[in-house]
């Protein structure tokens, strides 16, 4: 089947198959009145409508953008979409002055979600995950990275990753699974965290790899969670299993996680609210993508990662929601773009590239995702407004009208169609 998206005020996209840096982060290709054609799942033409008419037969289906703006589908490279339970009470506790780590030490935080997730069945987890994926899709996200990490035991970690695999089969949104068994030290190992580190390395990672349930691995490298030395040991088996590396780095303290991510050749170093000058320099001289999560800064009322410093230093910067029940319970990439601009000082063009092409690079997928170019997958979004500035100008409002995934219309007029 072929699909033609026409009637756009403009088509706006970054270009290329690698992350953009420095001034190039804001270099968007803006095509007034252009059309986009997909044949099967891939883009076969982007350009002038008259040229399309000369080169192609009429498409099987036409989607009228009605003067809207056409963008690449958003890629969300850091999410925790599988969990049970709620942690709404923690919001009031933070508003009264308790810190994230104080709440965690009192039995809340990640371990509160662990208790609820361990008690949930696979069917319950799948049902709630599919609902969250609907919200991602309706806000224009067509691909996400999806972490485990609320099991903190073999059985539940496997169950979460199996849910991620099944959700990816059932839903238009593509999920890229990451094993995050080292998300926290579970309560039963609090007296001996080293025993948990050994268990992850000797039991959980081999079991996950043996079942082919992950393509990447992650560790929450943070003071009071996993040290630099423990993180290095937890990630040492990644090459053996063919896993790429992501890393929760320098979120709440300047521990040197960014430098470690670069040392290990990680795809991404994520959070970076407390990144040091040495960490910025290391990232700037590497292929590791700096994934910023402004929703977490906003929701926890903490400082934003130094986006301008990272961009001006030449780092590859991407954006993600950090969708999770405790520190960023959102599936809205448009809101993340607004926070990146209004809170962290990025321009709209920089934020758009960071949420598409650079986000795809953070998953190792920039060769086929993140831009509207011939040969890439036909993942695109049609906004109700005429330009990409609508994403930030109308903050808090979902401007996504239509979504195309793999050359197929899956959201029409704000409603799921497939």
NUVORO-613654 format. One record per residue (C-alpha): residue number from 1; residue in one letter; y, z negated, x. Coordinates in steps of 0.05 Angstrom, whole numbers, plus 5000, padded with zeros to 4 digits. Layout:
<atoms>
  vexti  keba    c2    c3    c1
    NUM     A     Y     Z     X
...
</atoms>
This chain:
<atoms>
  vexti  keba    c2    c3    c1
      1     X  5000  5000  5000
      2     X  5071  5014  5023
      3     X  5134  4974  5005
      4     X  5206  4995  5011
      5     X  5261  4942  5010
      6     X  5326  4977  4993
      7     X  5394  4961  4964
      8     X  5413  4909  5016
      9     X  5485  4897  5035
     10     X  5459  4889  5106
     11     X  5395  4879  5145
     12     X  5405  4826  5199
     13     X  5355  4812  5255
     14     X  5348  4793  5328
     15     X  5307  4842  5369
     16     X  5255  4839  5423
     17     X  5189  4806  5438
     18     X  5213  4746  5478
     19     X  5258  4687  5467
     20     X  5333  4699  5472
     21     X  5376  4655  5518
     22     X  5449  4640  5531
     23     X  5498  4690  5498
     24     X  5439  4734  5477
     25     X  5418  4679  5428
     26     X  5475  4702  5383
     27     X  5462  4777  5392
     28     X  5441  4800  5322
     29     X  5428  4872  5302
     30     X  5468  4881  5237
     31     X  5452  4944  5197
     32     X  5496  4956  5136
     33     X  5459  4985  5077
     34     X  5394  4994  5116
     35     X  5324  4996  5086
     36     X  5259  4965  5111
     37     X  5192  4998  5099
     38     X  5123  4967  5107
     39     X  5058  5006  5108
     40     X  5003  4956  5099
     41     X  5020  4890  5133
     42     X  5067  4919  5186
     43     X  5138  4946  5188
     44     X  5140  5022  5196
     45     X  5215  5035  5190
     46     X  5281  4998  5194
     47     X  5344  5039  5186
     48     X  5384  5089  5145
     49     X  5358  5104  5075
     50     X  5371  5179  5082
     51     X  5331  5182  5146
     52     X  5275  5144  5112
     53     X  5274  5196  5056
     54     X  5269  5252  5107
     55     X  5211  5220  5146
     56     X  5169  5186  5092
     57     X  5138  5198  5025
     58     X  5162  5152  4969
     59     X  5135  5081  4976
     60     X  5083  5053  4928
     61     X  5130  4995  4911
     62     X  5205  4986  4916
     63     X  5239  4919  4921
     64     X  5313  4921  4904
     65     X  5354  4873  4946
     66     X  5412  4881  4897
     67     X  5466  4873  4950
     68     X  5433  4815  4985
     69     X  5420  4804  5058
     70     X  5352  4819  5089
     71     X  5328  4774  5146
     72     X  5262  4762  5183
     73     X  5218  4709  5151
     74     X  5231  4641  5181
     75     X  5181  4614  5231
     76     X  5175  4538  5233
     77     X  5144  4517  5300
     78     X  5137  4442  5289
     79     X  5109  4412  5224
     80     X  5063  4357  5201
     81     X  5045  4385  5132
     82     X  4980  4347  5117
     83     X  4986  4275  5094
     84     X  4975  4226  5037
     85     X  5019  4171  5010
     86     X  5095  4162  5010
     87     X  5143  4123  5055
     88     X  5205  4122  5012
     89     X  5213  4047  5023
     90     X  5227  4059  5096
     91     X  5290  4097  5078
     92     X  5321  4035  5048
     93     X  5298  3993  5108
     94     X  5333  4041  5156
     95     X  5395  4041  5113
     96     X  5395  3965  5120
     97     X  5394  3972  5195
     98     X  5321  3971  5217
     99     X  5303  4023  5271
    100     X  5246  4072  5267
    101     X  5208  4034  5321
    102     X  5220  3967  5288
    103     X  5190  3993  5223
    104     X  5131  4021  5262
    105     X  5118  3955  5297
    106     X  5117  3919  5229
    107     X  5060  3964  5203
    108     X  5101  4020  5175
    109     X  5115  4087  5207
    110     X  5059  4134  5227
    111     X  5005  4081  5216
    112     X  5026  4072  5144
    113     X  5012  4146  5132
    114     X  4947  4140  5173
    115     X  4921  4087  5124
    116     X  4935  4131  5064
    117     X  4909  4195  5096
    118     X  4844  4163  5118
    119     X  4832  4142  5046
    120     X  4846  4212  5017
    121     X  4792  4263  5003
    122     X  4794  4334  5032
    123     X  4809  4361  4962
    124     X  4867  4314  4953
    125     X  4896  4332  5021
    126     X  4887  4406  5007
    127     X  4921  4402  4940
    128     X  4983  4366  4967
    129     X  4986  4412  5028
    130     X  4985  4475  4984
    131     X  5043  4446  4944
    132     X  5083  4435  5008
    133     X  5067  4506  5030
    134     X  5096  4532  4965
    135     X  5161  4496  4982
    136     X  5161  4526  5052
    137     X  5151  4595  5023
    138     X  5204  4589  4969
    139     X  5254  4571  5024
    140     X  5236  4633  5064
    141     X  5186  4607  5115
    142     X  5127  4653  5126
    143     X  5094  4621  5187
    144     X  5087  4549  5209
    145     X  5055  4509  5265
    146     X  5014  4453  5232
    147     X  4994  4389  5267
    148     X  4941  4337  5252
    149     X  4955  4266  5274
    150     X  4951  4222  5212
    151     X  4877  4208  5222
    152     X  4875  4175  5290
    153     X  4799  4175  5285
    154     X  4749  4230  5292
    155     X  4730  4239  5219
    156     X  4800  4244  5191
    157     X  4828  4286  5248
    158     X  4773  4337  5234
    159     X  4786  4333  5159
    160     X  4860  4347  5169
    161     X  4847  4407  5214
    162     X  4795  4434  5165
    163     X  4848  4427  5110
    164     X  4897  4466  5153
    165     X  4846  4521  5163
    166     X  4830  4525  5088
    167     X  4903  4523  5068
    168     X  4917  4581  5115
    169     X  4861  4621  5082
    170     X  4887  4607  5012
    171     X  4963  4611  5020
    172     X  5010  4667  5041
    173     X  5042  4623  5094
    174     X  5005  4629  5160
    175     X  4987  4562  5192
    176     X  4977  4554  5268
    177     X  4936  4490  5279
    178     X  4952  4438  5332
    179     X  4910  4378  5348
    180     X  4955  4316  5351
    181     X  4903  4261  5355
    182     X  4950  4228  5406
    183     X  5005  4218  5354
    184     X  5002  4142  5358
    185     X  4956  4086  5380
    186     X  4917  4065  5317
    187     X  4918  3991  5297
    188     X  4846  3980  5318
    189     X  4864  4000  5390
    190     X  4931  3965  5396
    191     X  4901  3912  5442
    192     X  4873  3966  5488
    193     X  4912  4032  5484
    194     X  4874  4059  5544
    195     X  4810  4057  5503
    196     X  4844  4102  5452
    197     X  4866  4151  5506
    198     X  4794  4155  5531
    199     X  4768  4165  5460
    200     X  4815  4222  5447
    201     X  4796  4256  5513
    202     X  4721  4243  5510
    203     X  4707  4247  5435
    204     X  4761  4278  5391
    205     X  4785  4336  5434
    206     X  4714  4361  5449
    207     X  4695  4357  5375
    208     X  4757  4395  5353
    209     X  4747  4448  5406
    210     X  4673  4454  5390
    211     X  4690  4471  5317
    212     X  4747  4519  5336
    213     X  4796  4481  5293
    214     X  4858  4482  5338
    215     X  4895  4533  5380
    216     X  4942  4482  5412
    217     X  4947  4408  5430
    218     X  5005  4359  5427
    219     X  5021  4287  5448
    220     X  5076  4240  5426
    221     X  5103  4224  5495
    222     X  5149  4166  5482
    223     X  5163  4095  5507
    224     X  5117  4048  5468
    225     X  5070  4105  5449
    226     X  5041  4148  5506
    227     X  5068  4144  5577
    228     X  5079  4204  5622
    229     X  5014  4188  5659
    230     X  4974  4180  5595
    231     X  5005  4245  5567
    232     X  4986  4283  5630
    233     X  4914  4259  5623
    234     X  4912  4274  5549
    235     X  4933  4346  5562
    236     X  4890  4359  5623
    237     X  4834  4389  5582
    238     X  4878  4441  5547
    239     X  4861  4498  5595
    240     X  4786  4484  5588
    241     X  4790  4491  5512
    242     X  4838  4550  5513
    243     X  4892  4509  5479
    244     X  4966  4520  5487
    245     X  5010  4458  5495
    246     X  5066  4431  5453
    247     X  5098  4364  5470
    248     X  5138  4312  5432
    249     X  5188  4300  5488
    250     X  5249  4255  5499
    251     X  5258  4239  5425
    252     X  5278  4166  5426
    253     X  5284  4152  5501
    254     X  5297  4193  5565
    255     X  5225  4189  5591
    256     X  5221  4256  5627
    257     X  5179  4291  5574
    258     X  5217  4357  5582
    259     X  5202  4359  5656
    260     X  5128  4344  5642
    261     X  5125  4399  5590
    262     X  5151  4449  5641
    263     X  5103  4422  5695
    264     X  5045  4434  5648
    265     X  5068  4503  5626
    266     X  5076  4481  5554
    267     X  5097  4531  5501
    268     X  5148  4481  5475
    269     X  5182  4415  5487
    270     X  5203  4387  5420
    271     X  5257  4338  5396
    272     X  5297  4329  5461
    273     X  5349  4283  5430
    274     X  5348  4242  5495
    275     X  5335  4298  5545
    276     X  5364  4286  5614
    277     X  5404  4334  5659
    278     X  5340  4343  5700
    279     X  5302  4360  5637
    280     X  5354  4412  5616
    281     X  5351  4444  5685
    282     X  5275  4445  5683
    283     X  5274  4478  5615
    284     X  5327  4529  5636
    285     X  5284  4551  5694
    286     X  5220  4558  5653
    287     X  5188  4595  5595
    288     X  5180  4530  5556
    289     X  5219  4534  5490
    290     X  5265  4476  5471
    291     X  5248  4463  5398
    292     X  5304  4423  5365
    293     X  5292  4384  5301
    294     X  5360  4368  5270
    295     X  5329  4345  5205
    296     X  5300  4285  5242
    297     X  5367  4267  5272
    298     X  5400  4273  5203
    299     X  5347  4233  5166
    300     X  5341  4178  5218
    301     X  5417  4177  5229
    302     X  5408  4188  5304
    303     X  5445  4233  5352
    304     X  5429  4307  5352
    305     X  5396  4340  5411
    306     X  5448  4372  5457
    307     X  5442  4442  5431
    308     X  5504  4469  5465
    309     X  5485  4440  5532
    310     X  5415  4471  5527
    311     X  5441  4539  5504
    312     X  5496  4542  5556
    313     X  5446  4523  5611
    314     X  5403  4583  5593
    315     X  5346  4547  5557
    316     X  5306  4583  5503
    317     X  5324  4543  5440
    318     X  5286  4544  5374
    319     X  5293  4505  5309
    320     X  5240  4471  5265
    321     X  5237  4425  5205
    322     X  5191  4371  5233
    323     X  5166  4366  5161
    324     X  5133  4298  5156
    325     X  5134  4238  5109
    326     X  5172  4190  5153
    327     X  5229  4223  5191
    328     X  5241  4292  5161
    329     X  5210  4302  5092
    330     X  5235  4372  5081
    331     X  5207  4443  5080
    332     X  5275  4477  5080
    333     X  5291  4518  5141
    334     X  5359  4539  5110
    335     X  5378  4465  5110
    336     X  5356  4460  5183
    337     X  5401  4518  5201
    338     X  5459  4483  5166
    339     X  5446  4419  5204
    340     X  5440  4457  5270
    341     X  5508  4488  5259
    342     X  5546  4432  5225
    343     X  5513  4375  5264
    344     X  5491  4403  5331
    345     X  5545  4455  5343
    346     X  5506  4520  5340
    347     X  5535  4584  5311
    348     X  5502  4615  5250
    349     X  5478  4674  5292
    350     X  5447  4627  5344
    351     X  5413  4586  5291
    352     X  5384  4647  5257
    353     X  5353  4673  5322
    354     X  5329  4602  5337
    355     X  5293  4599  5270
    356     X  5261  4668  5275
    357     X  5249  4703  5342
    358     X  5255  4641  5386
    359     X  5213  4600  5338
    360     X  5160  4654  5342
    361     X  5163  4650  5418
    362     X  5150  4574  5412
    363     X  5084  4593  5380
    364     X  5069  4649  5430
    365     X  5078  4700  5374
    366     X  5145  4734  5390
    367     X  5108  4800  5401
    368     X  5092  4805  5326
    369     X  5137  4756  5289
    370     X  5210  4736  5286
    371     X  5247  4803  5280
    372     X  5249  4864  5235
    373     X  5224  4919  5281
    374     X  5174  4975  5275
    375     X  5104  4950  5291
    376     X  5117  4877  5276
    377     X  5088  4841  5216
    378     X  5125  4854  5151
    379     X  5151  4783  5140
    380     X  5221  4783  5111
    381     X  5269  4745  5066
    382     X  5321  4772  5018
    383     X  5380  4726  5007
    384     X  5420  4726  4942
    385     X  5485  4731  4982
    386     X  5510  4790  5023
    387     X  5506  4760  5093
    388     X  5466  4712  5137
    389     X  5525  4664  5136
    390     X  5504  4644  5065
    391     X  5449  4601  5097
    392     X  5501  4553  5124
    393     X  5562  4567  5081
    394     X  5523  4547  5019
    395     X  5488  4488  5051
    396     X  5439  4450  5009
    397     X  5429  4510  4963
    398     X  5368  4554  4968
    399     X  5396  4625  4975
    400     X  5327  4657  4983
    401     X  5315  4706  4926
    402     X  5253  4745  4949
    403     X  5201  4735  5004
    404     X  5155  4788  5033
    405     X  5094  4767  5073
    406     X  5052  4818  5110
    407     X  5083  4875  5071
    408     X  5070  4842  5004
    409     X  5121  4811  4956
    410     X  5100  4738  4949
    411     X  5164  4709  4920
    412     X  5206  4747  4870
    413     X  5270  4719  4840
    414     X  5253  4651  4869
    415     X  5183  4648  4839
    416     X  5114  4655  4871
    417     X  5081  4721  4855
    418     X  5020  4718  4900
</atoms>
